[in-house]
Amino acid sequence: MLAILKKWRLIALLLASNVSVSLGSDSESFTLTILHTNDVHSHIQETTKYGGVCSEKDKNASKCVGGVARIVTMVKQLKNDYPGALFMNGGDFYQGTPYYTILKYRMVSTIMTAMEYDQVCLGNHEFDDGPEGLAPFLERMKAANISVVSTNTDFKNEPALKDKPIQKSVKVTVEGRTIGIIGAVLPQTKQLSNPGEVEFYDEITSFNEEVKKLKDQNVNIIVGITHCGYVRDLEIMKQVEGLDVIVGGHTNTFLYHGSGYPAENTPEGDYPTIVNKTDGSQGLVVQAYCYGKYLGFLQVTFDGNGNVINGTGNPILLNSSVIEDENMTKVIAPFKENVTKVMQEPVGYTKVLLEQQDNVCRIRECNLGNMMADAYFAYYADMNTSSPELWSNVNAAIINGGTIRAPLEQGVITMGAILTTAPFGQTIINVTLNGTTLRKMFEHSVANFSYLNKKGEFLQVSGIRVEYNLSLPSSCRVISLKILCKKCQVPVYEDVVPTEIYTIVTTDFVARGGDGFAKAVNYGESGPVDFDVLVGYIRKMSPIKTPVEGRIIIHGNVTEPRT
């Protein structure tokens, strides 16, 4: 154990000495160490390198990574090496695995308390179970002395949350220097989740106001914890005067400086990313991928006036060489016992990897999206039709890529793996709409398309063939849209006609306007939960061999913001 910890101490020191970005003078310098995670999504146990369920075979072969017990081991060691280090989380500890699906906030609050975070911000998924699912979590964080910081939210009109402990900013003292900490969650949480009457405001406006208040209190070092996405963080940093560092989340972005990173993760920018601000100064933006695979390790050196003069570090891969913290494994044990029986029950088998690594289902056709959409389509298509002329009551199925949370690895598919892939418990529903409205849904699917800030509204399909040209303006990118006929003896793909009426299968999340889709007006009775449909389909169709087969074709490209 001691040898392992010494090894990681050496790695941390190497990072600090070799991965350095110098920004200016070091007169009266002070160095702040920040350790951080984001988008853990209840992956409290180790996973495959892609975030899927780790099999016994992979465990025995030391192929598993992450898990909160490894995070705690590394945090303890680095806090011992760097007294005063702050441990932060950039939102979205909720959702993502059977642990959350079954145990909800009780598990999350217990785990985060035991991990001893210092400051955290909220993510959009913290609102998924409504205000009632967030309120007790906030109380537990207060009891654990973990600061929940949310500068751009207002809870006063939401009865379940208006009196709960959440702060616009906090101040901490490290080596005699006062650090101001602010936080933000993306305003689109109103559409992405279920926040009740909580109000969300523009991050830049909210941050500028709070930073001014802190500056008036002689606080000249300010760190933002955000759940807004990497591209948005770059915009926030550029436009908020006095903000020095952003510890981000939401887009599961992998940043890295130099070489030596795992082959399965391609960096989307430098760690830390330097931003030239409108006031002439510079700031740093970091993020640490997702699922607890890495622990972000950042050291920032400030001059006597609180200006950033140096940034060093990199995310640390938490592979099998990092010993799991013994006390943390004891905290996990009762939760593991509660869900293990459910998680280990075999459902079926897949001969192929059903992909979702790096959120690919948000930027292109993925075979996991195909399989899931096929399952929802088949559920309704297999029912008795309302007329002998119909082979199916529905034309097609669509699901938003953001609902697909983890891959299904080759081999046995368990209940736990399915719950990890589709953890939200969404209801399947059929919606009736005309061709014009259907086309608008697909335009919305790519209206904000970005390879850097992968959007959850990107649609995966069954019974539809769509072509996009991303070089065209938003709202004009769908160049071909075909759908299966349902009143026909031989199903064929036909052009979508603006005035024709179609019936599609989707989730209640999309139907009620989630991810920014227009709220559906005409829909049938609610169907089963998505998890149950997937279980039935996988049992029936195993072994699964779903390919990527040209259901979605993308031409051209978008202009990404400069980083």
Secondary structure, DSSP 8 states (H G I E B T S, - for coil): -HHHHHHHHHHHHHHHHHSEEE-S--TT-EEEEEEEE---TT--S-B-TTSSB--HHHHHTT--B--HHHHHHHHHHHHHHSTT-EEEE-S--SSSSHHHHHHHHHHHHHHHHHHT-SEE---GGGGTTHHHHHHHHHHHHHHTT-EEB-TTEE-TT-TTTTTS--BSEEEEEETTEEEEEEEEE-TTHHHHS--TT-EE--HHHHHHHHHHHHHHTT--EEEEEEES-HHHHHHHHHHSTT--EEE--SS--B--SSS---TT---SS-SSEEEE-TTS-EEEEE-B-STTSEEEEEEEEE-TTS-EEEEEEEEEE--TTS---HHHHHHHHHHHHHHHHHHH-EEEEESS-B--GGGGGGTS--HHHHHHHHHHHHHHHTS--SSTT-S-S-SEEEEEGGG--S-B-SEEEEHHHHHHHS-S--BEEEEEEEHHHHHHHHHHHHHT--SSS--TT-EEEESEEEEEETTS-TT--EEEEEEE-SSSSS--EEE--TT-EEEEEEEHHHHTTGGG----SEE-----BHHHHHHHHHHHH-SB-----SSEEEES-------
